[in-house]
Amino acid sequence: MGIASVMSSMKRKIAGLVGQYRLSDTERAYFNVLKNMSKKHAGPAAPVVLLQCVEDYYYLGLFALIATQLRQLKSVSIEQYVVRNLRPGASESIRNVIRAFVFVNWFTDGKWVRLYSSFCDRVAFRNVGLFVSLFDIPNALRAFRLWKSLDTKHDLLKLHINGISVGDLVYDSYLRFKPAATVNLKDVYLWIIIWQAYRNVRVSEKYFIRAKPLLFFASYSSYIQHGIPVRVALNMGIEVFTLGNYQELAKRLSLQDWFHTRAHEQYQREWLRLSDKERKIADAEQGLAARLAGGVDAATAYMRASAYANTGESVPDVHGALVIFMHDFFDSPHCHQWMLFPDFLEWVEHTIRIAEKYNLKVFWKPHPNQIAASADVVSALMIRHPGVKFLSSRITNRQLVDAGIICALTVYGTVAHEIAYLGVPVIACGDHPHISFDFCFTATTINEYDRLLQNYARLEFDLNDMRRQCLEFYFMHSLNVSSAEQMLLNAIGRYRTAFYSDAIPPDAARFQVLLSAISEQDVFREQVRSCLLLAEPV
């Protein structure tokens, strides 16, 4: 390669890095919208509200709305925290490690810190970059000793640092950022993630002890960059809220429930306390029917396409079969209280062994909205297990029911109440949103799971009762809000669609209109006020 080619390549790389750091025209316009909306006026002794600096325009706007409303209620100092230790694919080479830790995080963080500074007073703490790691050798040694002591994946899931449970966060971070479908306990990259977990605990504890924030808002509570600050804050008695599910504006977390997914353990008990149940059942039937006709509602808004949108795909002979509804292998598996298997690949491999041992009629349906890497794992499974029958993900679930399947299996998917409503019993093997109801056969041990698999064709159930409970669940999970709260969720949904589904992101004017449609609602202001009251009870 000549000097001219080298220079040209360097210029392109420098231009790429500068592009990651510099605000685009649209981003500058967003910055001005948020700056004009949020008036920073906190005094030096004002209580602190901490927000997560998320690389996402959707959360940028939502956090700005919350900050603005909080300032109208109280003089507060809004601080942002930045924890981005990991990048997908960084473990593939030393070059990728250096690029991710030294360059990419620093440059992209610079852009996002500036965007959030439109409404944040200051940066609370940052924990990014390889150079920071080099000055944290003691934690590297602690992480190394801990990594070498791991014998099983369950040992990893039980991992604690300074009394903070971090094993599931480390596990899911490995799957997401390696990326890999399961954890290799001997992989040096696992040691790096544990090291970063130690760092996150250390800087989080240091900050929360010093600043003692009044409130803490985060996007999710999964992975080490979200989950560790959340759990450290909860351990110190700080009020924490997440904005990561689509059934509510903000979920209040606790030491008993630190998952951003909606709390579901009391659904059935709460249902029994409701009045006018038949009208609610009718509303649920209408809503669920719309989803089963191919619509996407709030509970399935994360999906790019409905699992019930007819594509004309032909269906093989599945009469009398068990259909297993697969998950995205790289989606955080530990987003509920528990699951029988350490990850989705372990679940798949175990289930294949049982199905082959007992000659069960089983078909596997890949997740219709899985990422490309997850589809690659499915392709590898097809090669590794040539006798296993995989279905096209384009086949709708209604087609499968109409073709005569007699049982469905999922770890914790929403498919459980959809398929059960269509008259097919469902086996689950982890905590799931429907667990307070009886229409799912939920295995709590491996032996129980194996027995349910072997007897999938002989499960006893009351069809009418199962369908009724599915509607009760649907109402509790998707409709149990006031009309004002539903209007707020609809406005948030339109705002989310503008960034996640529309082909072209909104311009500044549209951005402001979407945000105003949320902030101008009384129920939004009431819910932000309730967060403040929980932190400062009268």
N, C-alpha and C positions, 0 to 999 in steps of 0.2 A: 504494500500500500504506500503510495507516494505521500509527500508532505502535504500537498494540496488536499488529498482525500482525508488525511488525518485532521487537518484544520477544519474542513467542511463538517466532518463528523462531530468534532468538538463544538463547533458553533451550533449544530442542531441540538446537541445535548444541553448546552448552556441555555439555548432558547427554550427548550422544554422545561428546564428547571425554573427559569424566570417566569414562564407561563404558569407554572404551578404556584408561584409566589405572588404574582401580580394579580390584582383584581381585574376581572373582565368588565366591559361596559355595563353588562347586566348586573354584575355583582356590585359595582359602584352605585348603580341605581337602587338596588336593594338596600345597600348601606345607608343611603340618604333617606329612604322611606322609614327605616327603623330608627335612625337618629332623630328624625323630626317627630316620630311618634313617641319615643321614650325620652323624657326630660330627666337628665341626671342631676340630682341636687342633694345627695346625701352628705350629711355632716361627718366629721372625723370620728364621732362616737356612735354612728348609726349601726344598728344590728345588721349582720351579714346574711344574705341569701346567696347560696351557691348554685350555679347552673353548670351543666356539662357542655363543653364545647364539642358539639357533634358535627362531623363533616357531612351535613345534610341540610338543604335549604328548608325542608319541611319543619325540622326541629328548630332551626334558626328562627323562623317566624313565630312558632308557637312559644318558644322561650321568651322571645321579645314581647309578645302579648302578655305573658304572665308577669314579666318584669315591670312592664308599664302599669298594669293593674295594681301590682303590689305597691308601686311608688305612689299611686293615688290614694292608697289606704294608710301608708306609713312611710316615714323616711327610712329607707333601707339602702345599704350598699350592695350592689349586685356584682358578684365575682364569678369568673369562669375558671374551670379547671381543665387541663389538657393532659390526658393519659393515652398515648398511642405508642405502645412499645412494639407492636407487631404489625406486619404487613403480609398478606397472602403471598405464598411462593417465595418468601425471603430465605427459606431453608434450602432452596434448590442449589445454591452455590455461594461461595464466599463473596463473590461480586454482588449477588442479590442482597446478602446480609448487609454489606457496607452501604449499598445504594438505599436500602430501606431505612436502616437505622441512622445513617449519617446525613443523607441528602433528602430523601422523600419526606420523611416525617417533619424535618425542620422546615422545609420549604412549604409544604401544604399546611402545616400548623400556622405558619406566619400569615397565610391568607385567611384562614378561619379565625384566628385570634383577632385579626383586624375587623372581620365581619361582625364578630360578637362584640367587639369594643364599641360598636354603634349604640349599644344599650347597656353594656357592662362597664363598671367603674374600673376594674383592674383584673389581672390574672391572679387567681388564688394560688395555684401551684401547677407546675409542668413536670412531666416525667417521661421524657422522650429522648431518643438519641443514644448511640453507642458510647459517646464520650462520657455521658452521665454514668453509664454502666461501668466504665473503666475505673471510676472512683468509688465503686461499691463492691470491692473485692470481698469483704467479709460476708455479705449476703450471697455472693457467687459461691463461696465455699460452703455456706450453709445449704444452699440449694443443691450443690453437687452431692453433698453427703446424703441429703434426703432423696435425691434422684436415684443414687446407687442403692438405697435401702429398699426400693420398691420391688416387690415380688409379683404382685398381681395388679390388674386394673382396678380391682376393688380397693386395694391399698391406696392407689392414687385418688380415688373418689373420696376416701376418708381423710385426705390431707387437710391439716390445719396449720396456720401460721399465726403466731401470737394469739392463739385462741380463736382466730377467725377461720371459719370453714371455707376453704378455697378449692377443694379437690375437684368438684364438678365444674368450676370456672376454668381451671387449668385444663381439664379434660376437653371441654368443649372448645377452648381456645386452640388447642392442638389440632382438633378436627378442622376447625375453620381456617386457621392460618398456615398450617403445614403446607397445603391442605391434605387430609387423609381421611379415609372412611373409618379407621379405627386407630387406636394408640399403639405405637411401638415403644415399649418401656425402655428399650435400649438406645433409642434415638437421642443424640446429643441435643437436638432441637427441643425435646421435652425438658431437658435441664435448663435451657435458655428461658423457656416459658415460666418454669418454676422460679428462676432467678428474677424475672420481671415481676412475678407475683409477689416475691419478697419486697422488691422495690416499691410496688404499688401500695402494699400494706404500710411500709415505713413512711412514705411521703404523705399518705392519707392520714395516718395516725398523728404525724407531726402537725399537719395543717389543722385537723379538727380539734386537737388539744389547744392550739394557739388561737384559732379564730372563733371556735364555738359558734358556728353558723346557726341562725334561727331556723332556717329551712334549707332543704337540699332537693333540687329537681334534677332528675336524670332521664334519659330516653329509655333505656332498657336496664335490666339488672343481670344480664348474662355476660359471659366472657370476663376476662380479668380487668379490662379497661372500664367496663361499666360496673360489674358486680362487686369488685373489691372495695372501691370507695363507698358504695352503698352499704355493704355489710359492716365496714368499719364505723360509718356514721350511725347506723342502727345500734351497734354495740355501745356507742357513747351516748345513746339517748336522744339523738337528733331526729327530728321529723323528716322523713324521706318520702318523696312522691315520684312515680315514674309515669311516663306518657306513652308506654310501649304497647298497649293493647287498644283495640278499636271499639271497645264497649263502654268506655268512660274517658273523660278528659284526663284525669290523673288518679292513679291508684295509690292509696296510702299503704306503705310497706311496714312490716314489723319483723321482730326476730323470729316469730312463728311462721311468717309468710313474707319472704323477701323476693318473690317471683313477680315479674311485671305482668304475667298473664292474670286474667281476672280471677278473683277468689270464687271458687265454685263448691266448696265443701258443704255449704249450708243451703244449696239451691232447693232441695226438696223440702227441708224444714221451713224455709222462707215461703215456698209455694203454698204450703198448708195454711199459712197465716193470711194469705191474700183473700179478698172478697171478689165477688162477681167472676168466678172462675170460668164459667161457660163462655162468657164474652172473650176472656183472655185466650181460651182454647181456640175459639174461632179466629182471633187475630193471629195466633201462632200457626194455625192451619193455612191461613192465607199466605203468610210470610214464607213458611217452609215450602208450600206448593210453588211459589214463585222461584225459589232457589232450585227446586228439583226440575223446574221447567227450563233451567239454564241461566237464571239470573244470579248476580253476585250481590250479596247484602253486606252489612257491616261486619258480620263475623267472618266472612270469607273475602273481605276486601283486599287481603294480602295476595290473593291468587290472580295471576294474569289472565286466566281463563277458567270458566266454570267446569267442574267435573261432570256436568249434566248437559253441556252444550253439544247437541247432536252434530257429529262430523261425518256420518254415513259410513263409519268403519264397520266392517263385518265382525261377527262374534263367533268364535269357535264353539265346540260342544262343551259347555260348562255346566250342563244339567247335572245336579246332584253334587256339585263341587264346592270346595271351600276356596274363596278368593281372598288373597292376602293383599291388603292395600299398603304399599310401601311408602316410606317417608323419604324426604330429601336427606341423604347421608351427611350433608354438611350443615344442615340446620341444627341449631343448638338442641341436642336431645334432652338435656336436663333442665327443661323449662317448667317442670312441675315437681311436686314433692318427691316422687320416687319413680323408678322403672326397674323391671326385673333384670334387664340386661344392661351392660355398661354403655352400649351404643347400638345403633341400628344394624350395623354389619354383624355384630355378634348375635343379635336377634335373628337376622336372616339365616346365618349359617346354622344356628341351632335348630331353627324351624325346618330347614331343608333336611337335616339329618333325621329328625323325627318323622317327617313326611315320607322319606324314603324307607325308613325302617318299617313303618306300618302300611306302606303302599297306599297312601292317602291320595285322593283325587284333589290336587291342589293346583291353583293357578296364581301367578304373581302379577299384580298390576303396579307398574312404576308410578310415582307421584306425577300428576299431569303438569305440575309447575316446578319441577325440580330444575336445578341449575345444570349446566353442561357437564361439570365434573361429576355430579351425581349420576347422570346418564352414562358416563364412562364406567362408573362402578357397576352399574347394571350390565353393561356390555361385558365386563370382565367376569361377572357372575355367570352370564350365559355361556362363556367359554369354559369356565371352571366346572360348571354343572350342566352339561349338555342335555341331560334328561329332564331338567326342570322346565316347566311350561310358563313362559312369560307372555302376558297380554300386551297389546298396544295400549299406551296410555291415552290414546284418542277414543277408545271405547268408553261410552258413558256408563256410569254406575247403574242407571235405570235399565240400560240395555242388558247388563249382566243379571239384574233381578228378573227381567222379563225372559231371559234365556234359561232361567231355572237354577241359579246358584242357591244353596241352602244354608250357607254360613259365610260370615265375613270376619276378617281378623285385622286388627290394627294395634299399635302400641298405645296411642292416645288420640287418634285423629278425629276431626269433626265428622268424618264419614260414619262414625258409629251411630249417631242418632238419625242420620239420613237413611242409611241402609235399614236400620231397625224400623223406621217409620214405613218403609216400603215392604215390611213383612219378613225380613231376614234377620235372624239372631246374630249377635256380634260378640266376639271374644276380644278382650283387651288385656294388656300385660304391663300396665303402669298406671300411675295416677293420671286421671283424665277429667275433662270438664263435666262428664256425665256421671261421675262416680257415686254421687249421692242418690242416684236413682237405681232401679233394679233391672233396667232393660238390657244392661251389658253384663256379660259373664266375665268378671275381672279376676284374672289369676294373680295371686299374691305370693306364690312360690313357684319354683321351676317345676316341681312335681305336679302341682295343680295345673300349670300351663300345659304340660305334656298330656295329662289326662283329658283336658278340654280339647286339645287337638285330636287325640285319638277318637274322641266321641263327638266330634263336631256334627255328625249326621243325626245324633240322638239327643240333642239338647232340648229340654222341655221348656216351653214358654207359652204364655197366653197372648195371642196376637192382639186382641183388643186392648189389653192392659199395656202391652209394649208400645203400641202406637200412641195411646193416651199419654204415657210417660214421656215419649219423645216430644210431644207437643208441650207438655209442662216444662221440659228442659229448654226447648227452643224459646219459650216465652221468657224464662228466667235469664237465659244467656244473651238473648238478642233484643227483647222487647220490654224488659222490666225497668223502664225509665218513664219519667213524665213526658208530656207532649213538648214542654219547653226544653228538656234535656235532649229529646230526640231531634229537635230543630238544631240544637248546638252540634250534636254528632253529625247531622247531615251537612252542616256548614263546614265542619272539620273534614268530612269525607270529600267534599268538593275541593277543598284546599289541597288535600292529600293527592287526589286524582290529578291535579294540575302539575304535580311534580313526578309522580310515580307512574302514571298511565298515559297522560297526554304526550303526543309526539314532540311538541315544542313547549319548553317551560314558559311560564307566564312572563310578560314584560312587567316593568315596575308598576304601571298603572293597574294592571290586573292583579298583581301581587298585593297591592294595597287594598283593592276591593275585596279580595278573598279574606284578608286578615280582618278588615273592618266588619265583614259579615259574621265573624266569630266574636270579636271584642265588643260589638255593640249589643250583644244579647245579655239580658239581665242575669240569666242563669250562669253565664261564663263568669261574670263579676262575683256572683254569689259563691261559686265554687272556689275561686281564687281566695275570696275572703275567708271561706271555711278552712282552707289550708293554713292561713295565717292565724286564725283563732285556735286551731289545734296546737300550733306552736306557742301561742301566747294566750292561754285560757284566761278568761275574765275572772 
